[in-house]
Amino acid sequence: MKCIRCGNETYKSTTTEAVELDGGVLIIRNIPCYKCETCDEIHFTGDVVKQLEKIIALAKQHIQELSVVNFATAA
């Protein structure tokens, strides 16, 4: 896969993202992604984006001030 930002090669990896919600902050760990070797840009596949959207929607219903979830177990 080529980086959308700079056009160089990407490699499979994982990342952590923090999402600010109305009631607090959701941290999602171990999200599968592609990282650019050159510019460190992170890209998600469509399937991962769909899963992230589901995780965030569920978290909005149950959010505390701070919630941390693992992508693999929450998806």
PyMOL Python script that loads the backbone (N, CA, C, O; Angstrom):
from pymol import cmd

cmd.read_pdbstr("""\
ATOM      1  N   MET A   1       0.849  -1.173   0.000  1.00  0.00           N
ATOM      2  CA  MET A   1       0.000   0.000   0.000  1.00  0.00           C
ATOM      3  C   MET A   1       0.899   1.242   0.000  1.00  0.00           C
ATOM      4  O   MET A   1       1.908   1.295   0.703  1.00  0.00           O
ATOM      5  N   LYS A   2       0.518   2.221  -0.789  1.00  0.00           N
ATOM      6  CA  LYS A   2       1.262   3.474  -0.879  1.00  0.00           C
ATOM      7  C   LYS A   2       0.638   4.521   0.038  1.00  0.00           C
ATOM      8  O   LYS A   2      -0.577   4.543   0.233  1.00  0.00           O
ATOM      9  N   CYS A   3       1.470   5.377   0.590  1.00  0.00           N
ATOM     10  CA  CYS A   3       1.011   6.459   1.447  1.00  0.00           C
ATOM     11  C   CYS A   3       0.248   7.486   0.615  1.00  0.00           C
ATOM     12  O   CYS A   3       0.705   7.904  -0.449  1.00  0.00           O
ATOM     13  N   ILE A   4      -0.897   7.878   1.106  1.00  0.00           N
ATOM     14  CA  ILE A   4      -1.712   8.879   0.416  1.00  0.00           C
ATOM     15  C   ILE A   4      -1.041  10.251   0.472  1.00  0.00           C
ATOM     16  O   ILE A   4      -1.196  11.066  -0.437  1.00  0.00           O
ATOM     17  N   ARG A   5      -0.306  10.491   1.533  1.00  0.00           N
ATOM     18  CA  ARG A   5       0.314  11.806   1.747  1.00  0.00           C
ATOM     19  C   ARG A   5       1.565  12.013   0.898  1.00  0.00           C
ATOM     20  O   ARG A   5       1.700  13.037   0.228  1.00  0.00           O
ATOM     21  N   CYS A   6       2.503  11.019   0.925  1.00  0.00           N
ATOM     22  CA  CYS A   6       3.786  11.234   0.246  1.00  0.00           C
ATOM     23  C   CYS A   6       4.074  10.227  -0.861  1.00  0.00           C
ATOM     24  O   CYS A   6       5.017  10.420  -1.629  1.00  0.00           O
ATOM     25  N   GLY A   7       3.280   9.151  -0.963  1.00  0.00           N
ATOM     26  CA  GLY A   7       3.459   8.182  -2.033  1.00  0.00           C
ATOM     27  C   GLY A   7       4.465   7.076  -1.757  1.00  0.00           C
ATOM     28  O   GLY A   7       4.663   6.208  -2.607  1.00  0.00           O
ATOM     29  N   ASN A   8       5.102   7.081  -0.601  1.00  0.00           N
ATOM     30  CA  ASN A   8       6.067   6.037  -0.278  1.00  0.00           C
ATOM     31  C   ASN A   8       5.368   4.806   0.291  1.00  0.00           C
ATOM     32  O   ASN A   8       4.159   4.818   0.518  1.00  0.00           O
ATOM     33  N   GLU A   9       6.135   3.749   0.519  1.00  0.00           N
ATOM     34  CA  GLU A   9       5.578   2.486   1.005  1.00  0.00           C
ATOM     35  C   GLU A   9       5.116   2.587   2.454  1.00  0.00           C
ATOM     36  O   GLU A   9       5.666   3.349   3.249  1.00  0.00           O
ATOM     37  N   THR A  10       4.087   1.797   2.780  1.00  0.00           N
ATOM     38  CA  THR A  10       3.609   1.695   4.147  1.00  0.00           C
ATOM     39  C   THR A  10       3.822   0.264   4.622  1.00  0.00           C
ATOM     40  O   THR A  10       4.046  -0.642   3.819  1.00  0.00           O
ATOM     41  N   TYR A  11       3.748   0.073   5.927  1.00  0.00           N
ATOM     42  CA  TYR A  11       3.890  -1.257   6.499  1.00  0.00           C
ATOM     43  C   TYR A  11       2.790  -1.469   7.534  1.00  0.00           C
ATOM     44  O   TYR A  11       2.285  -0.516   8.128  1.00  0.00           O
ATOM     45  N   LYS A  12       2.425  -2.751   7.742  1.00  0.00           N
ATOM     46  CA  LYS A  12       1.386  -3.074   8.720  1.00  0.00           C
ATOM     47  C   LYS A  12       1.904  -2.811  10.116  1.00  0.00           C
ATOM     48  O   LYS A  12       3.050  -3.119  10.444  1.00  0.00           O
ATOM     49  N   SER A  13       1.033  -2.232  10.935  1.00  0.00           N
ATOM     50  CA  SER A  13       1.396  -1.908  12.307  1.00  0.00           C
ATOM     51  C   SER A  13       0.114  -1.775  13.130  1.00  0.00           C
ATOM     52  O   SER A  13      -0.971  -2.133  12.671  1.00  0.00           O
ATOM     53  N   THR A  14       0.252  -1.265  14.328  1.00  0.00           N
ATOM     54  CA  THR A  14      -0.893  -0.912  15.158  1.00  0.00           C
ATOM     55  C   THR A  14      -0.651   0.475  15.730  1.00  0.00           C
ATOM     56  O   THR A  14       0.480   0.958  15.785  1.00  0.00           O
ATOM     57  N   THR A  15      -1.738   1.102  16.155  1.00  0.00           N
ATOM     58  CA  THR A  15      -1.636   2.442  16.725  1.00  0.00           C
ATOM     59  C   THR A  15      -2.669   2.606  17.834  1.00  0.00           C
ATOM     60  O   THR A  15      -3.543   1.758  18.019  1.00  0.00           O
ATOM     61  N   THR A  16      -2.557   3.692  18.553  1.00  0.00           N
ATOM     62  CA  THR A  16      -3.509   4.061  19.590  1.00  0.00           C
ATOM     63  C   THR A  16      -4.090   5.417  19.229  1.00  0.00           C
ATOM     64  O   THR A  16      -3.361   6.330  18.839  1.00  0.00           O
ATOM     65  N   GLU A  17      -5.405   5.547  19.362  1.00  0.00           N
ATOM     66  CA  GLU A  17      -6.077   6.812  19.064  1.00  0.00           C
ATOM     67  C   GLU A  17      -6.902   7.255  20.261  1.00  0.00           C
ATOM     68  O   GLU A  17      -7.490   6.430  20.959  1.00  0.00           O
ATOM     69  N   ALA A  18      -6.941   8.547  20.492  1.00  0.00           N
ATOM     70  CA  ALA A  18      -7.791   9.137  21.526  1.00  0.00           C
ATOM     71  C   ALA A  18      -8.897   9.909  20.826  1.00  0.00           C
ATOM     72  O   ALA A  18      -8.644  10.695  19.912  1.00  0.00           O
ATOM     73  N   VAL A  19     -10.139   9.670  21.273  1.00  0.00           N
ATOM     74  CA  VAL A  19     -11.301  10.336  20.686  1.00  0.00           C
ATOM     75  C   VAL A  19     -11.995  11.111  21.790  1.00  0.00           C
ATOM     76  O   VAL A  19     -12.370  10.544  22.816  1.00  0.00           O
ATOM     77  N   GLU A  20     -12.165  12.408  21.578  1.00  0.00           N
ATOM     78  CA  GLU A  20     -12.850  13.238  22.563  1.00  0.00           C
ATOM     79  C   GLU A  20     -14.349  13.176  22.308  1.00  0.00           C
ATOM     80  O   GLU A  20     -14.829  13.528  21.231  1.00  0.00           O
ATOM     81  N   LEU A  21     -15.074  12.722  23.318  1.00  0.00           N
ATOM     82  CA  LEU A  21     -16.529  12.627  23.242  1.00  0.00           C
ATOM     83  C   LEU A  21     -17.134  13.637  24.206  1.00  0.00           C
ATOM     84  O   LEU A  21     -16.425  14.219  25.028  1.00  0.00           O
ATOM     85  N   ASP A  22     -18.446  13.847  24.105  1.00  0.00           N
ATOM     86  CA  ASP A  22     -19.111  14.824  24.965  1.00  0.00           C
ATOM     87  C   ASP A  22     -18.875  14.557  26.445  1.00  0.00           C
ATOM     88  O   ASP A  22     -18.638  15.487  27.217  1.00  0.00           O
ATOM     89  N   GLY A  23     -18.940  13.287  26.844  1.00  0.00           N
ATOM     90  CA  GLY A  23     -18.827  12.956  28.257  1.00  0.00           C
ATOM     91  C   GLY A  23     -17.441  12.604  28.723  1.00  0.00           C
ATOM     92  O   GLY A  23     -17.255  12.344  29.912  1.00  0.00           O
ATOM     93  N   GLY A  24     -16.458  12.582  27.847  1.00  0.00           N
ATOM     94  CA  GLY A  24     -15.112  12.215  28.265  1.00  0.00           C
ATOM     95  C   GLY A  24     -14.217  11.886  27.087  1.00  0.00           C
ATOM     96  O   GLY A  24     -14.428  12.352  25.967  1.00  0.00           O
ATOM     97  N   VAL A  25     -13.210  11.069  27.370  1.00  0.00           N
ATOM     98  CA  VAL A  25     -12.229  10.699  26.356  1.00  0.00           C
ATOM     99  C   VAL A  25     -12.195   9.180  26.232  1.00  0.00           C
ATOM    100  O   VAL A  25     -12.162   8.465  27.233  1.00  0.00           O
ATOM    101  N   LEU A  26     -12.203   8.698  24.993  1.00  0.00           N
ATOM    102  CA  LEU A  26     -12.099   7.285  24.700  1.00  0.00           C
ATOM    103  C   LEU A  26     -10.737   7.028  24.078  1.00  0.00           C
ATOM    104  O   LEU A  26     -10.374   7.669  23.092  1.00  0.00           O
ATOM    105  N   ILE A  27      -9.986   6.105  24.640  1.00  0.00           N
ATOM    106  CA  ILE A  27      -8.698   5.711  24.082  1.00  0.00           C
ATOM    107  C   ILE A  27      -8.853   4.299  23.530  1.00  0.00           C
ATOM    108  O   ILE A  27      -9.258   3.380  24.241  1.00  0.00           O
ATOM    109  N   ILE A  28      -8.526   4.144  22.253  1.00  0.00           N
ATOM    110  CA  ILE A  28      -8.610   2.838  21.594  1.00  0.00           C
ATOM    111  C   ILE A  28      -7.192   2.390  21.279  1.00  0.00           C
ATOM    112  O   ILE A  28      -6.461   3.068  20.557  1.00  0.00           O
ATOM    113  N   ARG A  29      -6.809   1.244  21.826  1.00  0.00           N
ATOM    114  CA  ARG A  29      -5.445   0.744  21.675  1.00  0.00           C
ATOM    115  C   ARG A  29      -5.395  -0.391  20.656  1.00  0.00           C
ATOM    116  O   ARG A  29      -6.398  -1.051  20.385  1.00  0.00           O
ATOM    117  N   ASN A  30      -4.211  -0.601  20.103  1.00  0.00           N
ATOM    118  CA  ASN A  30      -3.929  -1.733  19.200  1.00  0.00           C
ATOM    119  C   ASN A  30      -4.812  -1.747  17.951  1.00  0.00           C
ATOM    120  O   ASN A  30      -5.303  -2.800  17.546  1.00  0.00           O
ATOM    121  N   ILE A  31      -5.009  -0.589  17.350  1.00  0.00           N
ATOM    122  CA  ILE A  31      -5.802  -0.488  16.129  1.00  0.00           C
ATOM    123  C   ILE A  31      -4.916  -0.889  14.944  1.00  0.00           C
ATOM    124  O   ILE A  31      -3.848  -0.306  14.754  1.00  0.00           O
ATOM    125  N   PRO A  32      -5.344  -1.877  14.145  1.00  0.00           N
ATOM    126  CA  PRO A  32      -4.548  -2.245  12.974  1.00  0.00           C
ATOM    127  C   PRO A  32      -4.499  -1.082  11.982  1.00  0.00           C
ATOM    128  O   PRO A  32      -5.508  -0.423  11.731  1.00  0.00           O
ATOM    129  N   CYS A  33      -3.332  -0.845  11.431  1.00  0.00           N
ATOM    130  CA  CYS A  33      -3.181   0.271  10.497  1.00  0.00           C
ATOM    131  C   CYS A  33      -2.000   0.009   9.574  1.00  0.00           C
ATOM    132  O   CYS A  33      -1.287  -0.985   9.709  1.00  0.00           O
ATOM    133  N   TYR A  34      -1.817   0.914   8.648  1.00  0.00           N
ATOM    134  CA  TYR A  34      -0.625   0.958   7.818  1.00  0.00           C
ATOM    135  C   TYR A  34       0.083   2.266   8.138  1.00  0.00           C
ATOM    136  O   TYR A  34      -0.541   3.327   8.143  1.00  0.00           O
ATOM    137  N   LYS A  35       1.382   2.194   8.404  1.00  0.00           N
ATOM    138  CA  LYS A  35       2.171   3.392   8.695  1.00  0.00           C
ATOM    139  C   LYS A  35       3.166   3.619   7.568  1.00  0.00           C
ATOM    140  O   LYS A  35       3.746   2.674   7.033  1.00  0.00           O
ATOM    141  N   CYS A  36       3.353   4.875   7.217  1.00  0.00           N
ATOM    142  CA  CYS A  36       4.297   5.237   6.179  1.00  0.00           C
ATOM    143  C   CYS A  36       5.720   5.167   6.718  1.00  0.00           C
ATOM    144  O   CYS A  36       5.999   5.636   7.821  1.00  0.00           O
ATOM    145  N   GLU A  37       6.615   4.578   5.932  1.00  0.00           N
ATOM    146  CA  GLU A  37       8.021   4.474   6.321  1.00  0.00           C
ATOM    147  C   GLU A  37       8.695   5.842   6.378  1.00  0.00           C
ATOM    148  O   GLU A  37       9.649   6.037   7.131  1.00  0.00           O
ATOM    149  N   THR A  38       8.201   6.784   5.584  1.00  0.00           N
ATOM    150  CA  THR A  38       8.869   8.076   5.441  1.00  0.00           C
ATOM    151  C   THR A  38       8.262   9.173   6.306  1.00  0.00           C
ATOM    152  O   THR A  38       8.978   9.833   7.059  1.00  0.00           O
ATOM    153  N   CYS A  39       6.955   9.373   6.207  1.00  0.00           N
ATOM    154  CA  CYS A  39       6.336  10.525   6.880  1.00  0.00           C
ATOM    155  C   CYS A  39       5.521  10.142   8.118  1.00  0.00           C
ATOM    156  O   CYS A  39       4.962  11.019   8.777  1.00  0.00           O
ATOM    157  N   ASP A  40       5.444   8.846   8.446  1.00  0.00           N
ATOM    158  CA  ASP A  40       4.715   8.346   9.615  1.00  0.00           C
ATOM    159  C   ASP A  40       3.204   8.577   9.553  1.00  0.00           C
ATOM    160  O   ASP A  40       2.521   8.466  10.571  1.00  0.00           O
ATOM    161  N   GLU A  41       2.683   8.890   8.387  1.00  0.00           N
ATOM    162  CA  GLU A  41       1.235   9.006   8.213  1.00  0.00           C
ATOM    163  C   GLU A  41       0.600   7.648   8.493  1.00  0.00           C
ATOM    164  O   GLU A  41       1.173   6.612   8.156  1.00  0.00           O
ATOM    165  N   ILE A  42      -0.580   7.651   9.107  1.00  0.00           N
ATOM    166  CA  ILE A  42      -1.280   6.422   9.441  1.00  0.00           C
ATOM    167  C   ILE A  42      -2.520   6.302   8.567  1.00  0.00           C
ATOM    168  O   ILE A  42      -3.269   7.265   8.400  1.00  0.00           O
ATOM    169  N   HIS A  43      -2.732   5.104   8.007  1.00  0.00           N
ATOM    170  CA  HIS A  43      -3.888   4.828   7.159  1.00  0.00           C
ATOM    171  C   HIS A  43      -4.647   3.634   7.722  1.00  0.00           C
ATOM    172  O   HIS A  43      -4.042   2.650   8.150  1.00  0.00           O
ATOM    173  N   PHE A  44      -5.980   3.724   7.719  1.00  0.00           N
ATOM    174  CA  PHE A  44      -6.838   2.621   8.158  1.00  0.00           C
ATOM    175  C   PHE A  44      -7.567   2.056   6.944  1.00  0.00           C
ATOM    176  O   PHE A  44      -7.908   2.795   6.020  1.00  0.00           O
ATOM    177  N   THR A  45      -7.806   0.747   6.946  1.00  0.00           N
ATOM    178  CA  THR A  45      -8.626   0.147   5.895  1.00  0.00           C
ATOM    179  C   THR A  45     -10.086   0.486   6.173  1.00  0.00           C
ATOM    180  O   THR A  45     -10.436   0.917   7.272  1.00  0.00           O
ATOM    181  N   GLY A  46     -10.926   0.290   5.172  1.00  0.00           N
ATOM    182  CA  GLY A  46     -12.356   0.569   5.334  1.00  0.00           C
ATOM    183  C   GLY A  46     -12.986  -0.263   6.436  1.00  0.00           C
ATOM    184  O   GLY A  46     -13.823   0.233   7.190  1.00  0.00           O
ATOM    185  N   ASP A  47     -12.585  -1.537   6.536  1.00  0.00           N
ATOM    186  CA  ASP A  47     -13.126  -2.411   7.582  1.00  0.00           C
ATOM    187  C   ASP A  47     -12.777  -1.904   8.970  1.00  0.00           C
ATOM    188  O   ASP A  47     -13.609  -1.944   9.876  1.00  0.00           O
ATOM    189  N   VAL A  48     -11.555  -1.429   9.141  1.00  0.00           N
ATOM    190  CA  VAL A  48     -11.131  -0.909  10.445  1.00  0.00           C
ATOM    191  C   VAL A  48     -11.922   0.356  10.774  1.00  0.00           C
ATOM    192  O   VAL A  48     -12.338   0.542  11.917  1.00  0.00           O
ATOM    193  N   VAL A  49     -12.129   1.209   9.805  1.00  0.00           N
ATOM    194  CA  VAL A  49     -12.906   2.437  10.030  1.00  0.00           C
ATOM    195  C   VAL A  49     -14.328   2.095  10.470  1.00  0.00           C
ATOM    196  O   VAL A  49     -14.867   2.733  11.374  1.00  0.00           O
ATOM    197  N   LYS A  50     -14.935   1.095   9.838  1.00  0.00           N
ATOM    198  CA  LYS A  50     -16.295   0.683  10.222  1.00  0.00           C
ATOM    199  C   LYS A  50     -16.315   0.178  11.661  1.00  0.00           C
ATOM    200  O   LYS A  50     -17.231   0.499  12.418  1.00  0.00           O
ATOM    201  N   GLN A  51     -15.316  -0.608  12.041  1.00  0.00           N
ATOM    202  CA  GLN A  51     -15.250  -1.112  13.409  1.00  0.00           C
ATOM    203  C   GLN A  51     -15.031   0.025  14.399  1.00  0.00           C
ATOM    204  O   GLN A  51     -15.637   0.039  15.471  1.00  0.00           O
ATOM    205  N   LEU A  52     -14.167   0.980  14.046  1.00  0.00           N
ATOM    206  CA  LEU A  52     -13.933   2.134  14.914  1.00  0.00           C
ATOM    207  C   LEU A  52     -15.223   2.921  15.125  1.00  0.00           C
ATOM    208  O   LEU A  52     -15.510   3.355  16.241  1.00  0.00           O
ATOM    209  N   GLU A  53     -15.994   3.105  14.068  1.00  0.00           N
ATOM    210  CA  GLU A  53     -17.263   3.823  14.182  1.00  0.00           C
ATOM    211  C   GLU A  53     -18.214   3.105  15.144  1.00  0.00           C
ATOM    212  O   GLU A  53     -18.901   3.752  15.934  1.00  0.00           O
ATOM    213  N   LYS A  54     -18.254   1.769  15.079  1.00  0.00           N
ATOM    214  CA  LYS A  54     -19.109   0.992  15.986  1.00  0.00           C
ATOM    215  C   LYS A  54     -18.639   1.128  17.429  1.00  0.00           C
ATOM    216  O   LYS A  54     -19.448   1.309  18.339  1.00  0.00           O
ATOM    217  N   ILE A  55     -17.325   1.040  17.633  1.00  0.00           N
ATOM    218  CA  ILE A  55     -16.762   1.164  18.983  1.00  0.00           C
ATOM    219  C   ILE A  55     -17.082   2.540  19.565  1.00  0.00           C
ATOM    220  O   ILE A  55     -17.460   2.649  20.732  1.00  0.00           O
ATOM    221  N   ILE A  56     -16.934   3.576  18.763  1.00  0.00           N
ATOM    222  CA  ILE A  56     -17.184   4.944  19.228  1.00  0.00           C
ATOM    223  C   ILE A  56     -18.670   5.135  19.541  1.00  0.00           C
ATOM    224  O   ILE A  56     -19.018   5.757  20.544  1.00  0.00           O
ATOM    225  N   ALA A  57     -19.548   4.601  18.684  1.00  0.00           N
ATOM    226  CA  ALA A  57     -20.989   4.732  18.923  1.00  0.00           C
ATOM    227  C   ALA A  57     -21.387   4.040  20.230  1.00  0.00           C
ATOM    228  O   ALA A  57     -22.192   4.570  20.995  1.00  0.00           O
ATOM    229  N   LEU A  58     -20.827   2.872  20.478  1.00  0.00           N
ATOM    230  CA  LEU A  58     -21.124   2.155  21.717  1.00  0.00           C
ATOM    231  C   LEU A  58     -20.564   2.905  22.926  1.00  0.00           C
ATOM    232  O   LEU A  58     -21.210   2.982  23.971  1.00  0.00           O
ATOM    233  N   ALA A  59     -19.379   3.444  22.778  1.00  0.00           N
ATOM    234  CA  ALA A  59     -18.746   4.180  23.877  1.00  0.00           C
ATOM    235  C   ALA A  59     -19.542   5.421  24.243  1.00  0.00           C
ATOM    236  O   ALA A  59     -19.601   5.792  25.416  1.00  0.00           O
ATOM    237  N   LYS A  60     -20.154   6.069  23.261  1.00  0.00           N
ATOM    238  CA  LYS A  60     -20.957   7.265  23.528  1.00  0.00           C
ATOM    239  C   LYS A  60     -22.107   6.964  24.482  1.00  0.00           C
ATOM    240  O   LYS A  60     -22.539   7.832  25.240  1.00  0.00           O
ATOM    241  N   GLN A  61     -22.598   5.727  24.439  1.00  0.00           N
ATOM    242  CA  GLN A  61     -23.703   5.334  25.307  1.00  0.00           C
ATOM    243  C   GLN A  61     -23.227   5.049  26.731  1.00  0.00           C
ATOM    244  O   GLN A  61     -23.996   5.192  27.683  1.00  0.00           O
ATOM    245  N   HIS A  62     -21.963   4.647  26.881  1.00  0.00           N
ATOM    246  CA  HIS A  62     -21.457   4.192  28.176  1.00  0.00           C
ATOM    247  C   HIS A  62     -20.221   4.949  28.650  1.00  0.00           C
ATOM    248  O   HIS A  62     -19.541   4.497  29.571  1.00  0.00           O
ATOM    249  N   ILE A  63     -19.922   6.081  28.046  1.00  0.00           N
ATOM    250  CA  ILE A  63     -18.673   6.781  28.337  1.00  0.00           C
ATOM    251  C   ILE A  63     -18.622   7.272  29.773  1.00  0.00           C
ATOM    252  O   ILE A  63     -19.600   7.782  30.321  1.00  0.00           O
ATOM    253  N   GLN A  64     -17.461   7.103  30.353  1.00  0.00           N
ATOM    254  CA  GLN A  64     -17.156   7.705  31.643  1.00  0.00           C
ATOM    255  C   GLN A  64     -16.183   8.831  31.335  1.00  0.00           C
ATOM    256  O   GLN A  64     -15.979   9.166  30.168  1.00  0.00           O
ATOM    257  N   GLU A  65     -15.598   9.403  32.331  1.00  0.00           N
ATOM    258  CA  GLU A  65     -14.670  10.494  32.065  1.00  0.00           C
ATOM    259  C   GLU A  65     -13.513  10.022  31.187  1.00  0.00           C
ATOM    260  O   GLU A  65     -13.059  10.747  30.301  1.00  0.00           O
ATOM    261  N   LEU A  66     -13.042   8.800  31.441  1.00  0.00           N
ATOM    262  CA  LEU A  66     -11.967   8.219  30.640  1.00  0.00           C
ATOM    263  C   LEU A  66     -12.248   6.740  30.463  1.00  0.00           C
ATOM    264  O   LEU A  66     -12.463   6.021  31.438  1.00  0.00           O
ATOM    265  N   SER A  67     -12.245   6.286  29.213  1.00  0.00           N
ATOM    266  CA  SER A  67     -12.425   4.872  28.911  1.00  0.00           C
ATOM    267  C   SER A  67     -11.299   4.430  27.989  1.00  0.00           C
ATOM    268  O   SER A  67     -10.939   5.143  27.053  1.00  0.00           O
ATOM    269  N   VAL A  68     -10.743   3.249  28.258  1.00  0.00           N
ATOM    270  CA  VAL A  68      -9.687   2.685  27.419  1.00  0.00           C
ATOM    271  C   VAL A  68     -10.160   1.311  26.964  1.00  0.00           C
ATOM    272  O   VAL A  68     -10.538   0.474  27.783  1.00  0.00           O
ATOM    273  N   VAL A  69     -10.137   1.084  25.649  1.00  0.00           N
ATOM    274  CA  VAL A  69     -10.544  -0.206  25.114  1.00  0.00           C
ATOM    275  C   VAL A  69      -9.472  -0.736  24.180  1.00  0.00           C
ATOM    276  O   VAL A  69      -8.696   0.025  23.601  1.00  0.00           O
ATOM    277  N   ASN A  70      -9.443  -2.050  24.045  1.00  0.00           N
ATOM    278  CA  ASN A  70      -8.542  -2.706  23.095  1.00  0.00           C
ATOM    279  C   ASN A  70      -9.357  -2.981  21.840  1.00  0.00           C
ATOM    280  O   ASN A  70     -10.445  -3.549  21.930  1.00  0.00           O
ATOM    281  N   PHE A  71      -8.857  -2.594  20.679  1.00  0.00           N
ATOM    282  CA  PHE A  71      -9.588  -2.734  19.428  1.00  0.00           C
ATOM    283  C   PHE A  71     -10.034  -4.170  19.197  1.00  0.00           C
ATOM    284  O   PHE A  71     -11.188  -4.401  18.835  1.00  0.00           O
ATOM    285  N   ALA A  72      -9.148  -5.137  19.399  1.00  0.00           N
ATOM    286  CA  ALA A  72      -9.445  -6.536  19.099  1.00  0.00           C
ATOM    287  C   ALA A  72     -10.592  -7.082  19.950  1.00  0.00           C
ATOM    288  O   ALA A  72     -11.403  -7.866  19.458  1.00  0.00           O
ATOM    289  N   THR A  73     -10.666  -6.686  21.192  1.00  0.00           N
ATOM    290  CA  THR A  73     -11.724  -7.204  22.059  1.00  0.00           C
ATOM    291  C   THR A  73     -13.003  -6.368  21.979  1.00  0.00           C
ATOM    292  O   THR A  73     -14.082  -6.855  22.320  1.00  0.00           O
ATOM    293  N   ALA A  74     -12.892  -5.127  21.536  1.00  0.00           N
ATOM    294  CA  ALA A  74     -14.066  -4.253  21.459  1.00  0.00           C
ATOM    295  C   ALA A  74     -14.765  -4.353  20.099  1.00  0.00           C
ATOM    296  O   ALA A  74     -15.946  -4.026  19.985  1.00  0.00           O
ATOM    297  N   ALA A  75     -14.053  -4.795  19.086  1.00  0.00           N
ATOM    298  CA  ALA A  75     -14.619  -4.830  17.717  1.00  0.00           C
ATOM    299  C   ALA A  75     -15.545  -6.001  17.518  1.00  0.00           C
ATOM    300  O   ALA A  75     -16.099  -6.174  16.432  1.00  0.00           O
TER     301      ALA A  75
END
""", "prot")
cmd.dss("prot")
cmd.show_as("cartoon", "prot")
cmd.util.cbc("prot")
cmd.orient("prot")
